[in-house]
Amino acid sequence: MIYWWMILGIFLWFLIKASLVRSADLAVHEGQPDSLGFWPLVATLLATAIGGGLIFGLIQFGRTAGTVGVLLGLVYLGSFVAIGFLSPHIRRACRSMAEGASGSEGEALSVPGLLARKYGKVSWSLILLAYGIVYIGFLGAQYAAIALVLQAMGLTVGSVPVVIVSALAVFLYVSLAGFRAVVSSDIIQLSLTAVIFVVGLILVFLHGTPEFRSVAPVYWNPFLSKEMTSTFVWLAVFIFPTLLLRLDHWQRIVAAESDRTAFRAYVTAGGLLALVFGVLLWVGAGSIGGESPFFLYREYLLGEGGWWREIAYGLALCGFLAAIVSSADTILNSAASAISQAFRGWGLRGSERISTLIGISFALTGLSTVLAIAKPDVVTLITEGFKAMTILLPAVAAAILLRNPHRIAAGASVVGGFVAYILVVVMWGRAQQWAYVVGFVVALVCMVGVSSVDRRSRSEVSG
């Protein structure tokens, strides 16, 4: 039972670290611009991405974890390199918006705060509502995943208590120091995550190196299965725009100490992620014959067999949990900060207080906890969130790329996209996989249509 003490000890260490970097400055709590160095940025990118990847690769797809590892490695590599090249432009757009935002002189606003001023209360409220729904789904998936990992590792625990305890633990940790707490712990979380692969590789070599010739080709070749090929195409097409739209990436890009730092960190993290997820192919192959990719850890480490086995099991278990928590704390902090910055951009009373930000975090935690208990299908929550987030792309891209995007067009884009998405899901069950495509097209048409009508009416008036 030493692993329970290990989990408790690591969490207490995180709380101590968070307490040491606490600050009454709201900008520091949310993520101060131009403050994050190269290695801390690489660490936080890796820790969060690996956490999300483990949910896909290990929990949902079981014995095909190796294939999913290859898919995620390729897609994350391409997406992170692309974001790296775009990050200087995003930072310049943010500085440009800050210079043109009324009442923002001397303020270090991030992208969500600036967009809140650029789009106004109504349009940005609709966009922020969509973000809130998506991020609540993301958070709920993380908490449900923690319960699934504990059960898959052979521990008899109830899902509901685990979800509640996990959610409260992440809330308490993030509330202490926000962005600084997340970044300061990511190196530790990343080190614990590395244990997963190290222990897995050792177990593979101790119990027989897998020969890929003896493994079904569909395991390592995604193009031999229609399902895997479809998954790869979906990932390749939609992961990049959804990563680009994620508030936590905006937060990191703005927090990077320079344009060069942001570019180098994303490109480096992309290459390392490809290597990390490639290891899943090897460790997953060693699990063939068991009922899940957790087979090696549970079968050879849990139970009788010496104190070193229990410690190794505890480290692997802590690694899995740390990977998922590193994704959850980042999401909670970025979502709460975005809402708080929007309130501040609109000049709402009390938005300058850290207590307001903590209250928003608590509300998000409560909603995500209820969702995780009511719908513990982890990957469905995440994939549906990714699909729905794509609908936001026209409005957000217009705000970043255009000097004066149309506010009504942005609101119509989001509403039209989500209405179309929901109608297809409810009324056309067999076409649910295409619901997000229809929603995106409708959102784009609404944006272009409203903007065109407005420009035409203005030209007629001026003529």
N, C-alpha and C positions, 0 to 999 in steps of 0.2 A: 504493500500500500504506500510505498515511499513516493510513488508518482503523484499522489494527491498532494503531498507536502511540496513536491517540486512545482506543481502548478500554482499552489498558493504562494510559494516563495517568489516565483517569477512575477506574479501579479503584484505582490507587495513591492517588489523592486521597481516595477513600472510606476506605481503610485509615488514612491520616493523620488524617482527621476522627474515625474511631473511636478511634484511639489517644489523641487529645486529650481525649475525653470518658470515658475509662475510669475505673472506680471499683471499689474493693474491696467496696463496700456492695452486698449482694445485692439489696436493695430497689430501689436505683437501677438496677442491671443489668436487673431484670425489669420496671421501670416503676413509679415512685414515685407513690402516689396524690396527687391535688390538686396536680400539678406542671406540667401541660401547658397552655400558653396557647392562645388562639383560633386564630391563624394557623398555628402548628405542627400543631395538631390538624386543621385544614382541609387542610393540605398532605399529611399522612400519609394521610388518608382518600382524597383525590383520587388520590395516587400509586398506592396499592394497588388502588383500584377500577378505574382506567384500565388498569392492567396486566392484571387479570383480564378486563376488557371487550375489550381488544385480542386476547386469545387467542380469545374467542368470535367477535368481529366480523371479524377479519382472517384468522385461520388456518383456522378450520373452515368458515365459510360463504362464503368466496371472494367472488364477485361480488355476493352479497347482503349485503355488509358494511354498506351504507348502511341497509338495512332493519333489520339487527340493531342498528346504532347507534341508530336510533329506538327500538326495543324496549328496549334496555338503558337508554337515557336516561330513558324514561318509568318503567320499573320501579325503577331506582336512585333517581330523584327521589322517587317515592312511598315507597319503603322507607326511605331516609335521613331523610325528614321524619317518618315514623312512629317510627323509632328515636330521633330527636331529641326527640319528645314523651315517649317512654318512658324516656329516659336519666335524668332526675331520679328516677324511681321505682326504676330499677335501682341508682342510687347510694344511695338511701335504704334499699333492701333490703340492700345490701352493708353499710351502717353498722349496720343492725339485727342482721344476722347476726354482725358483729364484736363487738357488745355482748353477744350471747348465747352466743358461742363460748367454751368453757372453755379457759383457758390462752392466750388470745390477747391479753391486756392488753398494751398498748404496741406490739403488732405491727401493721404495715401490710399486712395480707393482702388480696389481690385476690379476685375472685369464685371462681376455681377452688380457692384455698386454703380459703376459707370453706365452700364446698360440700363439700369433702373431709371437713371436720370434721362438717358437718351430716348427711351421708349415711353416714359410716363407711367402713371400708376395703373391704368386699366390694362394696357397691352402687356406690360411686364408682369403684372399680377397673374394674367392668364398663363404666360410662359413659366413663371415661377411656380404656379400651381401644378403644371405638368411636370416640372422638375421635381417638385415635392412628392408627387405620387410615385414617380419612377424611383427616387432615392429611398423612399419608404420600402418599396419592393426590394431594392438592393440590400438594405439593412436587414429586413426580415429574412432574406435568403442567407445572409451570413450567420445569423443566430440559429436558424434551423440547421445549417451545415455543421455547426459545432456539436449539436446533439447527435447528428448522423455520424460524425467522426468518432465520438466517444462510443457509440453503440457498435460501429463497425470494428473498432479496435478491441472489442470484447468486453466492454464495461456495461454492467446492467444499471442503466440510469434512465430516469423518466425524461421524456422530451420537454414537457412543459417547464419543470423546475430548471432544467439546463438553459432553456431559452431565456427565462426570466433573469436568472443569475448572470448569464452572459451579457444580456442587454444592459442591466444595471451596472455591471463592472465596466463595460465600455463607456457608458454615460459618465460614471464617476471619474474615470481616467481622463476623458476628453475635457470634462468640465473644469478640471484643475488648471490646465495650461493650454488647451486647444492645440493649435498648429505646432507650437514648440514642443508640446508633449508627444505629439504624433511623430515628428521628425527625430526627436532625441531618442526615441525607443526603437525606431525602425532598424537601426544597425543591430540591436540586440535581437529583434524579431527575425531579421534576416539571418543572423548567425544560428538561431534555433532552427530556422527553416532548412538551413544547409545540413543540419543533423539528419533530417528525413532522408536526404539523398545519400549521405555518407553511410548511415546505418543500413539503408536499403541495398546499396552496392556491396557492403560487407556480407550481408545475408545472402545475396545472390551468389557471391563467390564461395561462401562456406557451404551452401547447399546445392551447388551445381550451376555453373555458368550456362545461361540459356543459349541454345543454338537456334538461330532464327530459321534455319531450314526445317526444324521440327515444329515451328509455330505456324499456325495458319496464316497465309500471305495477307489475308484481309486485316490482320492485326497491325502489320507495319506498312501496308500499302493502302492509303485511303481511297485510291481510285479503283479498287476492285469491288467496292461496295457502293451501291447507289445511295444508301443512307449516309455513309461517310463522305462521299463525293458532294452530296447536297450540303452537308454540314460545312465542308471546306469552302464551298462556293459562298455560302451564307456568311461565314466568318470573314472571308476575304473581301466581300463587298461591303459589309455593314459594320465590322468592328472598327475600322478606321474613322468613319464619320462619328460614330457614337463615342469613341475615345476622345475625339477632337471636341465634342460637345460637353464632355464631363467637367463639372465644376472643379473637381479636385485637380484636374490637369491645368485648368486656367490658374488655379491658386498656385501651383508649383511653378508654372512658367513665369508668372508675375513675381514670385518670390525669389527666382534665380538671381544671383548677384550681377549677371550680365547676359547679353544676348549670346555670347560665345559659350558661356557656362550652360545655358539652357540647351543649346544645340548639341554640345558635346555630351551632356548627360543623357539626353534622349537617345542619341545614336549608340552610345556605349551600353545603356540599359537594354536596348533592343537586341544587340549582339549577345549579351549575357543571358537574356531571356531565352533566346533560341537554343543556347547551350543547356540551360537548366531544364527546359521542357524536353529536350532531346534525351536527357537522363531518364525521364519518365518512360521512354520506350524500352530502355534496358531493365529498369527496376520492375516495370509492369510485366515484361516478358518472364521475369523470374517468378511472378505470381500466377502464371498460367497453371491451372490444376487446382487452384483454390477458388473460392466463390467470389472473391473481390481482390482488388489490388492491395488491400490491407492485410491480405493473407500472410505474407512473410512476417510482418511485424507482430501480428497476433499469435501466429502459430509457433514461432520460434523464440519469442521473447516473453510473452505473458505466461504467468504461472510459475511452477517450480523450475529451478535450474540455476540458482545462484544469484547473489546480490548484483553482479554486474549485468545480468540479463534484465533485472528489474530497473536498474538505472538507465540502460540503453533503451528499454521500452518507454520509460518516463521521458527521456529526452526526445524520442521520436514523437510521442504523444504531444509533448509541449511544442514541438516544431510544427505539427499540423495545426494546433490551436493558435499558435503565434501567427502563422501565415494567414489564417482567416481573420483573426482579430486585427492584424495590420491593415487589412482591407476595410473592415468595419469602422475602425476609428477614423480613418481618412475620410470615408464617406460621410459619417456623422458630422465631423468638424466642418467639412466643406459645404454641406447642405445647410447647416445651421448658420454658418458665416454668410452664405449668399443671401439668405432671407434677412438676416440682421443688417447686412450692407444695403439691401434694398430699402428697408425701413429707414435707415439713416439717410439714404439718398433722397427720400421723400420728406425728410425733416420731421418724422413722427416722434412724438414725445417719448422719452425713455429709451430710445434706440441707441444712445451713446453709452449705456450701462452694460457691463459684463453680465449682470443678473438677467437682462433681457435675452442675451445670447444663450445663457444657460437654460432659461425657460423654453426657448425654441428647441434646444437640444433634447430637453426632457419630453416635449410634445412629440418630436420625431421618434424618440426612443419608445414611447408608449404605443404609438400607432404601429411601428414596425414590429413590436413585440406581439401585439394582438394579431397582426397579419401572419407572423411566423407560426403562431400557435394554430391559427385557423387554416392555414394553407402551407404545410411544411414541404411542399414540392419545390425544392431549392432551385433547380435549374430552370424550371418553368418561370419562376419569379424573375430571374435574371434575364433570361432570353426575351421574355415579353417586355421587360423594361428596356432592353437594348432596342428592340423593334420600335417601341413607342417613342423612344428618345429621338429616333431618326426624323420623326415628324417635326421636331423643333429646328431642324437644320436650316430651312429657308429663312426663318425669322432671325435666328442668331447670326447666320452668315451675312445677311443684309445689314445687321447692326454693326458688324465688325468691318465689313468691306466697303459700305457706303457711308458717306459723310452725313447724309440726312435721310435715313430710311423712314418709310411711311409707318406711323404708329398703328393706324387702323388696319393696314395690310398685315402687320405682324400679328395682331390679335385675331384677325379673320383667318390667317394661315394656321395658327395653332388650333383654334376652335374647329375649323373645317376639317383639318387633318385628323383630329381625334374623333370627331363625329363619324367620319368615314371609316376609320379604323374599327370603332365599336360596332357600327352597323354591319360591316363585313363579318366580324367575329360572331355576332349574334345571329345573323340571318343566313349566312352562307358558310356553314360549318366546314365543308370540304375545302374551302378556299382560305382557311384561317392563316396558312403559311404566307399568303399573299396580302393579308390585311394591312400589314405595315407598309407594303409597297403602294397599295391604293391610298392609304392615309398620307404618305409622303407626296404622292402625285397631286392629291387634292390640296394639300398644304401649299405646294409650290404654285399651283394654278391660282389659288386664292391670293397669294402674295403678289404674283405678277398681274393678275386681273385688277385688283384694287389699286395697285400702283399705277397701272396704265390708265384706268378711268380717271384717277385724280390728276395725272399729268395732262390728259386730254382736256379735262374741264378747266384746268388752270390756263392752258394755252388759248382756249376759246375766250376766256374772260380777258386775258391780256391782249388778245387780238381785237 
